[in-house]
Amino acid sequence: MKYTFFKKLLVGITLTSVVAVSCSKKIDEAYLNPNADVKVPPERLLPGILASMVGNGAGHGTANDARFAGRYIQNWHSLNAGSPADAYDMMGGTTGASDNAASVWRTHYYDHGQNLMRMIDWAAEEKKWDYVGVGQAIFAWSWLTLVDYHGEVILKEAFNTSLITFKYDEPQDVYTFVRQLCHTALTNLNKTGDGVSQANLATGDQYFYGGDVNKWKKFVYGVLARSFNHLSNKASYNADSVIAYANLSLASNADNATLKFANTGISANANFFGPLRGNVGTLRQGAFSVNLLNGTNPHPSFTGVIDPRRWYLLRTNPNGTFVGLEPNRGNAGITNVNDRPENFWGGTSAVTTGTTANETTGRFIFLSGAEFPVMTASEIQFMKAEAAFKKNDRVTALAAFRQGVSLHFDMLTDKYNTNVPTANQITASTKAAYMASTAVPSDPLTLTLSHIMLQKYIALWGYNTLESWVDMRRYHYTDIDPATTLQVYTGFTPPSGVNMYVDNAGKFVYRVRPRYNSEYVWNFNELVRIGADKLDYHTKETWFSQK
């Protein structure tokens, strides 16, 4: 069968029609399962697909890999310096027969993969175009997440069931496909008919958008905005495209794309970062993050400005102060034990299991029932602000920038007040005072790129680590703000010397290698072709960040 991946997509045929099979009979027909239905209603497939976006019961999803990538951008660090896992504190990559940091890969090709493709196909057969569009929206988001995280990935042959080894494709091809898929998703989300029903879509979409097709369309526009914003270093960069899609995307916190959890006391339906799951017990907040909210960042606009959001995002220590860990120094890097930060559930032990006490002290996304954002209106405004700034439209940039900060404040107070001490909860007056501070310029002429990117870093902290890593790589971690003599990410100091991973040879990390338990076991010759057999492959700069 001729492989017609892009041709089928461009004429609006559903994604799964691209699968090529070498036999005349479908596998489902040849090997019927006597214990379960071969065909599953899309309403039953969608919940598991949605859960996999962040972290499903098996631990796959972006939240799992955020535990590692979050160390690259210094959201957090390991409390145990010197252990093999702390290669990530040192900007190192995954080595040996390990699947650490490989959940994005597994989620895309396995948890989503055929599940998404079949949901799209079966929904199309039943003319449930809303399910088709939602499936394509998720796939577009997943492809973009995958390619930014790994670089070269398998695109054209990804779901060809007649193959046992697969060729890797260039990232620019994936970007083109993401945009095509977004527009196909929008076409289907705009369709009406007997099979389209918000009530029916809500049965599968109960824990995300509740079947609201208009919000799904805004999500798709957000993926498009990201795809254009990520290419800010390219000569082809189009700030107007970023702004146009941002204007069509999430406009308020009511539009935020967040995964909700039933949280019935079992790990399968609880937040991946919550105490019940116990996945972040050995992580502690990074000093860069703390200093940015604590008034000790060296940027003149942030120095001395205490951010009231720190009580929502960060943890204190036994002394009641906010302190963070430095890369690869762990708790031992803080001499006074009473200055060492609590874990994200409010305790001091290395690993804490799910207890009632943890649920009464944890905050923000570190609760078993807390919503986990995938994309927020605040992020969209910061993308718009950056794009407008780059085209020298300072008035538009300032308005979007300030709206981004304001939306993040409101998201925290609306959704994440739980367990924040009453005396430290954000009020209208504390928000207004911060919005009037030097950290949030009110004059278009004083706004800088650093203001935008540092505030975006705060607004994405914890839940959108992978997107923040895209941003940091776009600015090569230490690029200088052209309007100042300061780094764009002022105060960010990458590890160096003995704290830089030995395989890096002094270079920064730019990608995560493909998943070991598929590619390095079954597809090694192709990895050699793209250089993924090299010890420093993780330092090879990604296409999107190159100039």
ZAMARGU-4260 file (C-alpha; in steps of 0.2 Angstrom, whole numbers, plus 5000, padded with zeros to 4 digits):
<rodrens>
0) 5000/5000/5000 | 5007/5017/4995 | 5011/5028/5010 | 5001/5044/5008 | 5004/5053/5025
5) 5003/5071/5020 | 4992/5069/5005 | 4978/5061/5015 | 4980/5075/5029 | 4979/5089/5017
10) 4962/5083/5009 | 4955/5082/5027 | 4955/5063/5029 | 4958/5058/5046 | 4975/5055/5052
15) 4974/5036/5054 | 4971/5033/5036 | 4990/5035/5034 | 4994/5019/5042 | 5001/5006/5029
20) 4999/4988/5032 | 5007/4974/5021 | 4994/4961/5023 | 4977/4961/5015 | 4968/4958/5032
25) 4968/4969/5047 | 4976/4963/5063 | 4960/4966/5072 | 4951/4955/5060 | 4964/4941/5060
30) 4967/4941/5079 | 4951/4944/5087 | 4952/4946/5106 | 4940/4934/5115 | 4940/4944/5131
35) 4936/4962/5125 | 4928/4971/5111 | 4940/4975/5096 | 4931/4992/5093 | 4930/5004/5108
40) 4919/5019/5108 | 4929/5035/5107 | 4920/5041/5123 | 4929/5027/5132 | 4946/5030/5124
45) 4947/5049/5127 | 4949/5049/5146 | 4965/5039/5146 | 4972/5049/5132 | 4969/5065/5141
50) 4977/5058/5157 | 4992/5053/5148 | 4995/5071/5143 | 5001/5075/5161 | 5004/5058/5170
55) 4993/5043/5169 | 4992/5029/5182 | 5007/5021/5174 | 5017/5037/5176 | 5019/5042/5158
60) 5017/5060/5153 | 5025/5077/5153 | 5025/5078/5172 | 5036/5063/5174 | 5049/5070/5162
65) 5047/5087/5171 | 5056/5080/5186 | 5072/5079/5175 | 5070/5093/5163 | 5065/5104/5178
70) 5083/5103/5184 | 5090/5110/5168 | 5080/5126/5171 | 5082/5126/5190 | 5064/5125/5195
75) 5071/5111/5207 | 5085/5100/5211 | 5089/5084/5219 | 5092/5084/5238 | 5105/5071/5236
80) 5121/5078/5227 | 5132/5065/5218 | 5120/5051/5215 | 5118/5045/5197 | 5101/5054/5195
85) 5109/5071/5198 | 5116/5070/5181 | 5101/5081/5177 | 5107/5094/5190 | 5123/5094/5180
90) 5114/5096/5163 | 5119/5078/5159 | 5108/5066/5149 | 5101/5049/5152 | 5114/5035/5150
95) 5115/5016/5150 | 5099/5005/5150 | 5088/5018/5158 | 5071/5026/5153 | 5073/5041/5164
100) 5066/5056/5155 | 5058/5046/5142 | 5040/5048/5146 | 5036/5060/5132 | 5043/5048/5120
105) 5033/5033/5127 | 5017/5044/5129 | 5017/5050/5111 | 5021/5034/5102 | 5012/5022/5114
110) 4999/5030/5126 | 4993/5041/5112 | 4999/5033/5096 | 4987/5020/5091 | 4974/5024/5104
115) 4973/5042/5097 | 4973/5036/5079 | 4959/5023/5082 | 4949/5035/5092 | 4950/5047/5077
120) 4945/5034/5064 | 4931/5027/5074 | 4924/5044/5078 | 4925/5048/5060 | 4915/5033/5056
125) 4901/5038/5068 | 4902/5056/5062 | 4908/5062/5079 | 4918/5076/5072 | 4921/5084/5088
130) 4930/5069/5094 | 4940/5068/5078 | 4945/5087/5081 | 4949/5084/5099 | 4960/5069/5094
135) 4969/5079/5081 | 4971/5093/5093 | 4979/5082/5106 | 4990/5074/5093 | 4996/5091/5087
140) 5001/5096/5105 | 5010/5079/5107 | 5020/5080/5091 | 5026/5098/5095 | 5030/5093/5113
145) 5039/5078/5107 | 5050/5086/5093 | 5055/5101/5105 | 5060/5088/5118 | 5070/5076/5107
150) 5075/5085/5091 | 5074/5072/5077 | 5060/5060/5079 | 5050/5047/5069 | 5037/5055/5059
155) 5033/5048/5042 | 5035/5030/5047 | 5029/5032/5065 | 5013/5021/5063 | 5018/5010/5049
160) 5013/4993/5056 | 5023/4984/5042 | 5040/4990/5049 | 5050/4985/5063 | 5063/4998/5062
165) 5059/5017/5058 | 5068/5031/5050 | 5070/5048/5059 | 5064/5064/5051 | 5070/5082/5052
170) 5061/5093/5065 | 5056/5106/5052 | 5045/5092/5044 | 5037/5089/5061 | 5033/5108/5063
175) 5025/5108/5046 | 5014/5093/5051 | 5009/5100/5067 | 5002/5116/5059 | 4993/5106/5046
180) 4986/5095/5059 | 4980/5110/5069 | 4971/5117/5054 | 4963/5100/5051 | 4958/5099/5069
185) 4950/5116/5067 | 4940/5110/5052 | 4933/5096/5061 | 4929/5106/5077 | 4919/5118/5067
190) 4908/5104/5060 | 4890/5101/5065 | 4879/5086/5063 | 4869/5072/5071 | 4885/5064/5079
195) 4891/5081/5086 | 4885/5084/5104 | 4893/5094/5118 | 4884/5082/5131 | 4892/5067/5122
200) 4909/5075/5120 | 4908/5079/5139 | 4907/5060/5143 | 4924/5057/5137 | 4931/5075/5141
205) 4924/5076/5158 | 4941/5080/5166 | 4948/5093/5154 | 4936/5105/5145 | 4919/5097/5149
210) 4915/5095/5130 | 4917/5113/5126 | 4922/5113/5108 | 4926/5132/5108 | 4939/5130/5121
215) 4946/5116/5111 | 4948/5127/5097 | 4957/5140/5108 | 4968/5126/5113 | 4973/5122/5095
220) 4976/5141/5092 | 4988/5140/5107 | 4997/5126/5099 | 4999/5136/5083 | 5005/5151/5093
225) 5018/5140/5101 | 5024/5133/5085 | 5027/5151/5078 | 5034/5158/5094 | 5047/5143/5096
230) 5055/5149/5080 | 5061/5166/5086 | 5079/5163/5081 | 5074/5159/5063 | 5075/5172/5049
235) 5058/5166/5044 | 5051/5171/5062 | 5034/5180/5060 | 5029/5189/5076 | 5012/5193/5068
240) 5008/5175/5066 | 5012/5173/5085 | 5001/5188/5089 | 4987/5183/5078 | 4985/5165/5085
245) 4987/5171/5102 | 4973/5183/5100 | 4962/5168/5095 | 4968/5157/5109 | 4965/5156/5128
250) 4959/5173/5133 | 4955/5171/5151 | 4958/5158/5165 | 4941/5151/5161 | 4949/5145/5145
255) 4964/5137/5154 | 4968/5119/5148 | 4969/5109/5164 | 4968/5091/5168 | 4957/5087/5183
260) 4958/5072/5194 | 4944/5061/5202 | 4956/5058/5216 | 4947/5044/5224 | 4962/5038/5235
265) 4970/5028/5222 | 4986/5033/5212 | 4978/5030/5195 | 4967/5045/5196 | 4977/5057/5207
270) 4989/5071/5202 | 5006/5065/5197 | 5015/5078/5209 | 5003/5075/5224 | 5008/5066/5240
275) 4998/5050/5236 | 5009/5047/5220 | 5025/5051/5230 | 5035/5056/5214 | 5044/5072/5219
280) 5049/5067/5237 | 5068/5069/5233 | 5066/5086/5224 | 5068/5103/5232 | 5065/5121/5225
285) 5080/5128/5215 | 5089/5144/5221 | 5086/5153/5205 | 5068/5151/5207 | 5068/5156/5225
290) 5079/5171/5222 | 5067/5177/5208 | 5052/5178/5220 | 5062/5182/5235 | 5069/5199/5230
295) 5087/5193/5229 | 5088/5191/5210 | 5102/5203/5203 | 5090/5210/5190 | 5088/5228/5196
300) 5069/5227/5193 | 5068/5212/5204 | 5080/5216/5218 | 5071/5220/5234 | 5054/5216/5227
305) 5046/5202/5237 | 5033/5192/5226 | 5018/5187/5236 | 5016/5172/5224 | 5031/5163/5233
310) 5019/5157/5247 | 5009/5148/5233 | 5023/5141/5223 | 5038/5138/5235 | 5041/5131/5253
315) 5049/5138/5268 | 5061/5129/5279 | 5061/5126/5298 | 5068/5144/5301 | 5052/5150/5291
320) 5063/5158/5277 | 5063/5154/5258 | 5080/5146/5252 | 5083/5135/5237 | 5096/5122/5232
325) 5110/5125/5220 | 5113/5113/5205 | 5121/5097/5211 | 5124/5102/5229 | 5109/5095/5237
330) 5104/5098/5255 | 5123/5097/5259 | 5126/5113/5250 | 5116/5122/5264 | 5126/5121/5280
335) 5113/5126/5292 | 5100/5111/5292 | 5086/5123/5297 | 5089/5133/5281 | 5085/5118/5270
340) 5069/5119/5261 | 5054/5107/5265 | 5048/5095/5252 | 5034/5101/5241 | 5021/5093/5252
345) 5027/5102/5268 | 5038/5089/5276 | 5057/5087/5278 | 5059/5069/5274 | 5067/5063/5257
350) 5052/5053/5252 | 5034/5055/5259 | 5020/5044/5255 | 5002/5048/5254 | 4995/5053/5271
355) 4981/5064/5276 | 4994/5076/5284 | 5002/5079/5268 | 4986/5084/5259 | 4984/5097/5273
360) 5001/5105/5270 | 5004/5103/5252 | 5000/5117/5240 | 4998/5122/5222 | 5000/5107/5210
365) 5007/5097/5224 | 4991/5090/5230 | 4983/5074/5224 | 4967/5082/5219 | 4975/5098/5212
370) 4971/5103/5194 | 4987/5102/5183 | 4988/5115/5169 | 4994/5110/5151 | 4992/5128/5144
375) 4986/5144/5152 | 4980/5161/5146 | 4994/5168/5155 | 5007/5159/5144 | 4997/5165/5129
380) 4999/5183/5134 | 5018/5181/5137 | 5020/5174/5120 | 5011/5189/5113 | 5021/5201/5123
385) 5037/5193/5117 | 5032/5194/5099 | 5026/5212/5100 | 5042/5217/5109 | 5052/5209/5095
390) 5042/5219/5082 | 5045/5235/5092 | 5027/5237/5096 | 5030/5241/5114 | 5012/5247/5118
395) 5005/5230/5113 | 5019/5221/5122 | 5017/5230/5138 | 4998/5227/5139 | 5000/5208/5135
400) 5015/5207/5148 | 5005/5215/5162 | 4990/5205/5158 | 5000/5189/5159 | 5006/5193/5176
405) 4989/5198/5182 | 4981/5182/5175 | 4994/5171/5184 | 4990/5180/5200 | 4971/5177/5197
410) 4974/5158/5193 | 4983/5156/5209 | 4970/5164/5220 | 4956/5156/5211 | 4962/5138/5210
415) 4977/5136/5222 | 4973/5145/5238 | 4972/5128/5247 | 4983/5127/5262 | 4991/5144/5259
420) 4992/5152/5277 | 4978/5165/5278 | 4990/5179/5282 | 5000/5176/5266 | 4986/5174/5254
425) 4986/5186/5240 | 4973/5200/5241 | 4968/5213/5229 | 4979/5225/5238 | 4995/5214/5238
430) 4992/5210/5220 | 4990/5229/5216 | 5006/5233/5226 | 5016/5220/5216 | 5009/5226/5199
435) 5015/5243/5204 | 5032/5237/5208 | 5048/5238/5197 | 5046/5220/5193 | 5031/5224/5182
440) 5035/5240/5172 | 5020/5251/5168 | 5030/5261/5155 | 5032/5254/5137 | 5049/5262/5136
445) 5056/5253/5152 | 5049/5236/5147 | 5063/5224/5142 | 5065/5206/5136 | 5071/5201/5153
450) 5055/5207/5161 | 5045/5197/5149 | 5054/5181/5150 | 5057/5181/5169 | 5039/5184/5173
455) 5034/5170/5161 | 5046/5159/5170 | 5037/5162/5186 | 5020/5160/5178 | 5025/5143/5171
460) 5034/5137/5186 | 5031/5119/5191 | 5018/5114/5179 | 5025/5119/5162 | 5043/5115/5164
465) 5045/5108/5146 | 5039/5125/5139 | 5050/5135/5150 | 5065/5124/5144 | 5060/5128/5126
470) 5061/5146/5131 | 5078/5145/5139 | 5085/5135/5125 | 5079/5148/5113 | 5090/5161/5123
475) 5104/5148/5125 | 5102/5150/5143 | 5114/5164/5145 | 5110/5176/5130 | 5111/5194/5133
480) 5095/5205/5132 | 5100/5217/5118 | 5092/5232/5126 | 5103/5229/5142 | 5119/5222/5148
485) 5110/5208/5157 | 5106/5190/5153 | 5088/5188/5147 | 5087/5175/5161 | 5096/5187/5174
490) 5103/5177/5189 | 5103/5160/5180 | 5120/5152/5182 | 5122/5135/5173 | 5133/5122/5181
495) 5151/5123/5177 | 5167/5114/5181 | 5165/5099/5192 | 5146/5103/5193 | 5144/5101/5174
500) 5142/5083/5168 | 5158/5076/5161 | 5151/5070/5145 | 5145/5088/5141 | 5163/5094/5138
505) 5157/5111/5145 | 5142/5112/5133 | 5124/5115/5138 | 5110/5102/5137 | 5098/5105/5122
510) 5089/5088/5120 | 5084/5072/5128 | 5089/5056/5119 | 5076/5044/5112 | 5068/5031/5123
515) 5080/5017/5127 | 5068/5003/5128 | 5063/5005/5110 | 5076/5014/5100 | 5092/5009/5108
520) 5086/4991/5109 | 5078/4989/5091 | 5082/5004/5081 | 5101/5007/5085 | 5107/5009/5067
525) 5096/5024/5064 | 5102/5031/5080 | 5120/5030/5074 | 5115/5039/5058 | 5108/5054/5068
530) 5122/5054/5081 | 5112/5048/5095 | 5125/5035/5099 | 5137/5048/5105 | 5139/5052/5124
535) 5136/5071/5121 | 5121/5069/5110 | 5111/5078/5123 | 5121/5094/5120 | 5117/5094/5101
540) 5108/5110/5098 | 5089/5108/5093 | 5084/5114/5076 | 5071/5126/5084 | 5084/5136/5094
545) 5097/5137/5080 | 5099/5154/5071
</rodrens>
